[in-house]
Amino acid sequence: MLSYEEILERALLVAAEELALEEAAETAGDQPLTDEDGEPVEVREVQTLADAGFMGQDNGVVIRLTDGREYTLSLKRYR
């Protein structure tokens, strides 16, 4: 049986894979993110922290963008 953290991690994985950064910027009334060449930045890859090689027990995801930036979202249980 999956833990709450594992279920939430899988939900984050699916949601992050479907991120449309250009649409999100437009919805917010802002310009889309662009790289050095002026091309729109998109999500290139999404992995769990464990699959991306992060050490530790935290659940979460790594989001890699086409401009080379990487972001992590970690799940921390506090109650």
Secondary structure by P-SEA (a helix, b strand, c coil): cccaaaaaaaaaaaaaaaccaaaaaaaacccccccccccccccccccccccccccccccbbbbbcccbbbbbbbbbbcc
